[in-house]
Amino acid sequence: MEINAVFEGGGVKGIALAGAVEATERAGFTFRRVAGTSSGSIIASLLAAGYDGEAMSRIIRETPFTSFLKRGALYNTAIVGPAVRVLVKKGLYSGQALESWIRGILLKKGIVTFSDLPRGKLSVIASDITNGRIARLPDDLELYGISPGSFEVAKAVRMSCSIPYFFDPVMLRLAGVAAKGRTFAGQFVYIVDGGLLSNFPLWLFDEKQDGFKSPERRTPTVGYQLIGKPQPQPHRITGPFSMLQAMVGTMLSAHDERYIETDKFARTVKIPTLGISTTQFHISPEQSEAVYMAGLTAGEDFFKNWRPPQPSHPYARTNSHPGSKV
C-alpha cells in the first residue's frame, strides 16, 4: 500500500529516520510523496530518487559525518578563526561538502534537478529569513522568479540543512519579475534550515490531493518524528562567540522539545534518539548503529498496529499503538 511520508529534521539524529524507513518497507508499504526538513529532507530526497531503506543504511554506515565540517585554513586559527568566519560568512562551516555529498548520491540514480523527479514527488522545507516565511521547495521557487524544475535537488537539501550559524545560509538571487525594481542588494534573499519555521511539516499533504477532496481518495500520510532530549551539555560562555554557540544550541534543543510536547498525532512514528544531539557530527560508529536500530524498532512497533485511515476519521487508527491514546 502507498503512503505519503513527512520526515522531521534533527541533524545527525536523522540516522534514525533511515531505520524507520526500512521498517516501513518491511511492513509492505511504499512511498508515494515524501517531504522533509533538514536531515529529514536528506531521507526524503533519497527515497524520491529511488533508494530504499537498506541502501540508505549502507550509505550512512559508509559516511564520515565529520567530512561535512570543512572550512578554509584561514578560519581554522584557534579561537579567532571560527569567530571571524561567522562574522564574514555567517556560519562556522560552508555546507558545500554536504551539498556535494548528496549531489553525488542522487546523481547515481540520474537525479540532478527537480525535473528529473515525478512532479510533486518531493517537497523540501527551508526558511526564508529575508522575508520571514516558509519556503516549500520546489513549488515556492516561482516566488523568486526561478523555474522549479531547473533547480538542483542537492541545493534545496543543503538549504534545508543550513543550521543557523553552524552552516552558511544559502543566498538566492531573484530573477525576472521578482527582481524588477529592486536594488542589486535587494535582489538577494537568505535561506536557512527549514526547522527554524517548520521542523515537522505534517500539514504538508493534508490539503487536497491529486484533485480529490474526499478522504477515501486520499493517500494516508505518516509522520516520522525524532523524540528524546539530548544529554545536558553545559555551555561555558567566555565571550560573544561562545555565547552565540550556546544560544544556537539552546534554540535547537528547545525547538525539538516544543514539537515533542505538542505532537498528538496518532499517525506519527515516534523515534527515540538515545541522547544524540543535532550537531553531534563526531558520532561514533557504535552510536550511529544504535540510533539506526532505534529507528528500525520504532518503525516495526508502529506498523504492527497502524491501519490506513477510515473515511470518517481520516487520521485515526483502528488499533491502539502501545503507549498512545486514541
N, C-alpha and C positions, 0 to 999 in steps of 0.2 A: 504494500500500500504506500502511496505517496504522502509525504508531509512537507510543509514549509518549516524552516528552522531559523531561529534567531539566536545568535551566539553573543553572550556578554563579553565585554572587554575585561582584561585583567593582567596585561603584561605577560610575564613569564608563566603566570598561573594558567595561561591558555593551553599549556601542555595537557591539562586535564580534559579540555574540550575534545581533543583528538581521541582520547579513550572513550568518551561518551559517544562519539560518532561511531566508533567500531561496535559498541554495544547496540546502537540503534540499527545498524545494518544486520547484525546477528539476529535481531528480533524480527527481521523481514521487512523493514521499512526502507524506502528510498526517498531521496530529497528532490523536491520539485523546484522550489525557490528558496534561496538562502540569503541571510543578511547577518552582518556582524559589526561590532565596534572594536577598534583597537586590535588586540590579539584575536578577538572573535572574527574580525574581518579577514585575518590570515586563514583561519579554518574555513570560513565561508568561500573565500576565493579558490582554495584548493579543491573544495567539493564541487564548485561550479566548473572548474577546469577538468573534472573527471577523476580526481584522486579519491580513493576510498580510505576508510579508517586505518586499515592495515598498512597502506602505503604511507599515510601520514605518520604512523608510528615509526616507520623506518627513517623517514626524513628527520623527525625530531631527534631520534637517537643519534643520528649522524651529524647534527648541527651543534657546534660550539657557540652558544649564545653570546659569549664574550666577544666574538668576532664582530658583533654589531656595534661595539663600543670603540669606535675609531675616531681619532682626531689628529690634526697635524702636529708635528713635533713642537712647533712654537707654543701650542696650547697645552703641552704636557709638562711644562715647567711647574715644579711643585708650588702649591698654594695659589700663586699668581695666575698661572696659565689657564686653569679652568674658569676662574672668575672673569678673566679678560675675554675668554671665548663666549661666555654667557652675555657679556655686555656687547660684544661685536656681532656675534652670530645668533644670539638669543637662545642658545642651547648648549649643553655640555658636549653633545655628540651630534654629528651631522644627520644621521638617519639614512645616509646614502648606502651604507653597507647592507642595511636591512632591505632597502628597496632593490638593490642588485640581487640579493639572495632570493627574494620572492619572484623577481623577474625571471631568473634562471629556471626556477622550478616550474613556473607557468609556461615558459617557452617550450619545455619538453612535451607539453600537451598541445602545442600550437596556439597558445593564448597570449596575445600581446595587448590588444585593445578590447574595449567592451563590445565592439562589433564582432569579435570572434566568439562571443557567447550568445546563447539564445536571449532574445530581448526579455528583460525582467527577471532573468535567472539570478543575478547577483545584485545586492544593494549593500553599499558601504557607507557607514555613518561617520562623518567628520564634523568638526566645529569651525565655523567661520567667525573668528573673533573680531574681525574688522567690522562686520555688520551685525554681530551678535545673534547668529541664527544657526540652526542645524543645517548641515549640507548633506543631503541624501544623494549619493553618487551611484550611477552617473546622471540620473534624471535632472538634478538641480544645476548641472553644469551649464545648461541653457541660460540660466540667470546671469552667467558670467560671459556670455557670448561664445561659449566653447561647445563644439559638437560632442555630445555624449559618446557617440560611437567611436570617435577617433582618440579618445582619452585612454592612456595606459592604465590597465588594472593595477599594476605594481605601484604606480604613482598614487593611485587612490588609496591603496592599502597603507602606503607609507604615511599619507596624510592622516589617516585614521589612527595610526600608531604613534603619532608625534606627541608624546607626553610632554606637556609644557615644561620648559627649562631643562628637560632631560635630552630630548631630541630637538633639532632645529624645526621651527614652523616651516611649512611649505608655502611659498608665495605663488598665487595665481595672478596672471595679468588679464584684465578684462579685454574683450575684443568686440569688434563690430559696434552695434547699437549700445551695448552695455558700457563701452568706453567713451562714447560720444559726449563731448562737453566737459570731460574730466581733465584735470591736470595730469602730467606724467606720473607724479607720485600718487595721485588719486586713482590710478588705474590698477593698483596692486592691492590684493587682499591677502590676509594671513589665515592659513588653515592649520588647525592643530587637532590633537586627539579627540575623537568623537565622544569619548567618555566624559568630557567636560560638560556636555549638554544632554547626552542620552547614551548612557553606558549599556543599557539593556532595552533596546527598542522593540519590545514585544508587540507594540502597537502597529508595527510596520505593515503587516499583512492582514490587519483587521478590517481594512477598507474593502470596498467592492473588488472582487477578484475575477479576472478574466471575463468581465461583462455580466457576471451573475451576482445578484444581491441575496438570494435565498440561502440560508445556512447549509441546507443539504447539498448545495452545489459547490460549496467552498472546500478547499483543501485545508485540513486542520493544521494549525500552527503549534509547534512545540518550542519552548524556550530552553536554553541551556545556560544556567546561572552558576557562577563561582561563589561559593559561600565559605565563611570562616575567616576570622581575623588573623592577620599575621602576628608572629610573636612580637611583643612590645620591644621596640628598639629606642632607647632614649637618645635624644639629639643633643650633642654637645655644641652649643652655639658660641662661637668665638668672634664672629664678625658678620657683616652683611651677607657674604656668600653662604656661610654655613646656615645662617638664618633662612635664606632662600631655600636651601635644600630641605630644611626642617618643615617649612611651610608647604612645599610641594608634596613631601612625604605624608604629612598630616592630611592634606587635601585628598590625596588618593585613597588613604585609609578610610577617612570619614565618608567619602563618596561611596565606596563599596559597602560600608556599614549601613548607609541610608537605604540602599537598594535591598539589603538583606531584611531590614526591619519592615519595609513597606510591601515587599513582594508577597502576594496572597494567591497567586495563580496556581490552579491545580494542573495546569498544562506545562509545568516547568520542571526540568531535571535539575535538581539541586546537587551541585558537585563540591564536596569538601576539598580544600586546597592545602590542608596539612601545615598551615602556618607559613607557607611560602609567600613572599611579598611581591608586589607588582614589578619592581625593578631589581629583583634578585637574579641578575644575569650570570652570576658566578655559581649558579645552582650545580650541585654535584650530580653525576650520573645516577647515583642511588636515589637522590631526591627526585630527579626527573622521572625515574621509573615508578617511584611510589605515587607521585601526583598523577601520572598517566593511568595507573591501575585504579586510583581513587575515582577517576572519571569513568573508567570501564565498569566498575562495580556500581556506581551511582546510576549509570545508564541501564544496566541489567536490572537493577531493582525497580526502576521506574517503569520500564516496558513490560515487566511481569504483570502489572496491574492496570496500566493505562489502556483505555479503549478509545477509538475515534469518537468525537463528539456527536451527540444526537441533535437533530434539527431543532428541537425545542429548547435545548440547552447547549449552545454552540461550544462551550468550553468546559463542560462538566465531564467527570469520569463515571463510568458505570461501576467501577470497583474502587475502593479506597486505597490510596497509597499509604504504606506504613508511616505513621507519624503525622499524617495530614488530616485536615477536617474537610469534609465535603458536604 
